Each structure stands twice: as C-alpha cells, then as structure tokens.
Amino acid sequence: MKNITLKNIEKSYGDTTVIKDLNLEIKAGERIIFLGPSGCGKSTILRMIAGLEPVTSGEVHLGEREVTHLPSGDRDVAMVFQNYALYPHMTVENNITYALKRNGINKSDRQDRLTKVLGMLELDQFRKRMPKDLSGGQRQRVALARATVKKSDYFLLDEPLSNLDAKLRVTARRELLKLHKEFKQTFVYVTHDQVEAMALGDRIVVLNKGAIQMVDTPENVYHHPRNIFVAKFIGAPPMNILSGIIKDSRFHYEDQNIDISDVSTFSGDLDNTEVYLGIRPENMELATDDDYDIKGKVIFTENFGAEVAHTIKIADEEIVVMAPEVIDRKEIGIKFDRKHVHIFNKETELNYKYMEK
C-alpha cells in the first residue's frame, strides 16, 4: 500500500493555528495537487507528510504505518524543493547518487539507476558538470533525478517549477508526467499555479487559510466549484460573480433580470432568496442583435491572440466575457449558457449543487 492518510491534523505556532482538523486520504499511485494562495498551509502539510515539520496533533499514515513521530529519513519519501537544494561542490552524477551511497546501495545498482535517470531526463551530457555551470532548467532536472533514483513510494514536490520560465515549466511538467508513468509513486505536489494543478493532477486539493475548500478532479474543480472561493481562485480570468435576488424563476440584478428556470441548481424553493450567480467568462457570448440576457458597457479589452477578454460594466459590477474577436461597441448584450450557470448561497457561499447532497 502506498496511500497517505492524514487524520485530524492540526498545526500551530504558539497561539496561532495554521492547519485545523485536516482529514485527507491520498490514494496509492495517484497524482494529487495541493493548490492555494500563499500562506494557505499547503507547504506546511507537505512538510508534515515528509517529517520535516512536527505535527501539533493528529496522525500521519504512510501505507499501513503510522509515521507521525518518525524521523524524515525513516519515512521512505523523496522530496524536490523549490530551490533545488543541490550540493554546489559535487558534480551532477555525484549529486544524484550521494544519498544512495550513504544508504549502502551497491555501486552496480547505483550506476544502473544513474544511467536510467540520466537518459530519461536528458542529462547524460551534463553528468560531470557542477551545479553552477547549469541553467535553471538543468538544475531542476538534476533535483528530479536525485529524488527519482531513490525509488521511494512517495514523491513529494514543493513548488519545484516556480523558478523556471514559462517554456521550461511546460517541458518540466511533461517530464514529471513521464516519471510518474514510469515509477508510479504516490505523487504529492504543492503549487499556487492553477495551470500546473490542472495539467498534473488526478485530483486537486484546494486550500485556503489552512482548510480544505474542495477535493476533486481538475474537471470538477473547474466546472463544478464547491464554493465561491474555488470558483474565483480557479480560472483565468476567474468566474464572474453577481449578487442579486431570485423572483419568479428569474435572477434580478439591479434593473435587469435573467431567466434561470432551466439552471440545474435552481428550484422553486429559492424564489425570493438573495443569492450569488456565477458564470465563467468563456460560458458567455456577446450578442450582436437584440437576443441577450443582460446588457452592459464595454470598458476595455485584452487581446490574448486566440481569444479577447472584454471587461464589461453592468451597474456597479465588472464582468469579463471571452470572445473570438474584438467587438467595437460601447453597449453590448450578453448571452448566458445556462448549462454553466452556478447559484451560490449568499451566507455560506456554497454552491447549491453541493448543499442539496
């Protein structure tokens, strides 16, 4: 068993609690991503799994072993850090095999592992170089190689690609997926980059202020957010949120209203209820005729090449609508795709889709 179980985990620094009553089951061999803003506790959770940070209360289980108070070196985990943490006085090959040598792995096995990982990560030509003679992307691959040769059941990565430029991040993500396909470790990855999370994860754990907001597949996190925090944190541009009231199966916002009778989470019980309505920018379109749901004024546009983001003011709110080209009009109608409209509770900010379960 290569699963990871966190039971009632709490972490405090003095009187300040940063992780409270966290429970999570990570399946054997899956790629799970901890995603959230800076300071949400994601790196702290990873370090508690690795044994680099003590747990204030609760239990950490790796497979069938409880390891809550076990030293990091006895947990059989491989970890990759944001700053690479390479030994500056060692060559690439010595950086990769140093831990194996310390752990008594025989020379023949060390060389076999080294040769395989150098080939997989295209590092063979750099094996005699020192870290100072490598680019950032090459150093990152060395850090990945060093973790990979340990053949640990658990592969823990703390924002390992954040120091790379955009092109190298794409390449490195593919290398990570190849490594996981080859070795099938239980893969736990920390990032604040939602693109990385969507590209790499079997499941995403969305965190905020030390608490889990949602755990689900990338598709469900994006298309069926559990609450407004998830809806706005995932997606670029983020989901549009409007505050209004439902009357007679219509969402009323200022002096305009939208028919929501065919929205899946709408029910007659919500009539005369103040709610938030959410919809993603790509699930709306700009109307060139009088067939629209709501109307506003175009403030500015941002051209991303394949699509153009139109920022539109409706009463006191601004929303963003994605369109294939610039619409050169001051006032514009907007049509909503009802299949992608979400209704959130005004007090709890929970999606009614999840409140009904």
Secondary structure, 3 states (H helix, E strand, C coil): CCCEEEEEEEEEECCEEEEEEEEEEECCCCEEEEECCCCCCHHHHHHHHHCCCCCCEEEEEECCEECCCCCHHHCCEEEECCCCCCCCCCCHHHHHHHHHHHCCCCHHHHHHHHHHHHHHCCCHHHCCCCHHHCCHHHHHHHHHHHHHCCCCCEEEEECCCCCCCHHHHHHHHHHHHHHHHHHCCEEEEEECCHHHHHHHCCEEEEEECCEEEEEECHHHHHHCCCEHHHHHHCCCCCCEEEEEEEECCEEEECCEEEECCCCCCCCHHHCCEEEEEEECHHHEEEECCCCCCEEEEEEEEEECCCCEEEEEEECCEEEEEEECCCCCCCEEEEEECHHHCEEEECCCCEEHHHHCC
